[in-house]
Amino acid sequence: GEFGSSEVTTFGTCSDSPPQVVAEFDNALQVPKCYTSGSSCTSGALLDGKGIGIEPNSPNTLDDCADGPRGSYHVDESIDSITVSAVGGGELRANGLAKIEAVVWAWSDGAYDTADFYYAATAGRFPTWTWIASRPAGGEGLRTLDVEYTLPAGATQAVRVNFRYGGSQSSCTGGSWDDVDDLVFSVAPEAAGIAEVRKPMSVPAVKALPSGHCTLIGDRSRCEAAGICKWQNGKDQGCRDIGAGGLKGGSKGGSKRGSK
């Protein structure tokens, strides 16, 4: 059955298992790179944090897409690591199923934070990015977000995670709190013969926030960057939802979060 086949193919003997490869920084590409193929490729600590002085070799992008200038480590948005692995074990191969896992830090309750996942079939400077899916943070603090996709043909490929506050899906949003990172890795040729066909797991669309959530934001710059909120001055000063008929929300803002 399916489980028996998976056990034989994936685990076998220790000597047959492909290695788990840890990336090294590539000076030519200016991003972490796994030079040999294996069952997985991880950035290790090379992407931890955001921005100059915290993240090593910032911005770690193939096209010089820059991180946002605002934020504090493990208070505001950042990417800690990216890992690409073969689903079901075995080697990362063309036409095989792969999983991208991004370990991120979400601000406040994470309600406004989203990770956009992309891949490039050919890793080089200024590649063509193809969107896979977007995942909401789903909570506060340290989060692990993942998507699956079918690896295209190509010996050296790349993935990108664009972790953004508010905004909309993009490979490079450039927001003040956003963090974007790339990982380059080696992919073996497609396996000869008949291979098991695996389909990527489906990812639901990112849901809109419920009405009234903007009132929980106590910082004006955060409010205006969220995209669905507007800062109201005067007697009822605070962050408000933007509705069809104008500003919505109570006369008092909610608890202040992450003010800068």
Sequence and secondary structure as in RCSB ss.txt:
>XXXX:A:sequence
GEFGSSEVTTFGTCSDSPPQVVAEFDNALQVPKCYTSGSSCTSGALLDGKGIGIEPNSPNTLDDCADGPRGSYHV
DESIDSITVSAVGGGELRANGLAKIEAVVWAWSDGAYDTADFYYAATAGRFPTWTWIASRPAGGEGLRTLDVEYT
LPAGATQAVRVNFRYGGSQSSCTGGSWDDVDDLVFSVAPEAAGIAEVRKPMSVPAVKALPSGHCTLIGDRSRCEA
AGICKWQNGKDQGCRDIGAGGLKGGSKGGSKRGSK
>XXXX:A:secstr
 HHHHHHHHHTS GGGS  EEE EEETTTTEEE  S  SEEE TTTT B STTTSTTTT  TT     S   TTT
S EEEEEEEEETTSS  BTTSEEEEEEEEEE TTSTTEEEEEEEESS SSS   EEEEEEE  SSEEEEEEEEEE
  S SEEEEEEEEEESS   S    TT EEEEEEEE B   SS                 TTGGGG   HHHHHH
TSSEEEE STT EEEEEETTEEES SS     S  
